[in-house]
Structures are given as structure tokens and as C-alpha cells.
Amino acid sequence: MSDPGHPPIIPANGEATAVRFVAFVLWLLRAQPASSNPTRPPSTVNETPK
């Protein structure tokens, strides 16, 4: 996706940095268990029923 010579969190342009940062934050939120996020019920975290 990015050049091996560049760190993955610092792409060439600033817009890609913002997109990558947002994707990273969303990934962290998904990686956390639902119990660690009390402000958001599990029904909004997982929109698809199990």
C-alpha cells in the first residue's frame, strides 16, 4: 500500500495521513471489547445482528 522506505503512518500527502489516522482510530475502537466503551451500547458497535 505504501513504500517500504516510508513509515506506514506518514504517507506522502497530508490528506492520506488524516484518512489513515481515522482508520487507525476506528481500528482501535473495534479492537477494544464492548465493555471498555460504556458510552456506546453494543447494538451501535455491531450493526449486524449475530
Secondary structure, DSSP 8 states (H G I E B T S, - for coil): ---TTS-TTS-SSHHHHHHHHHHHHHHHHHHS-GGG-TTS-HHHH--S--
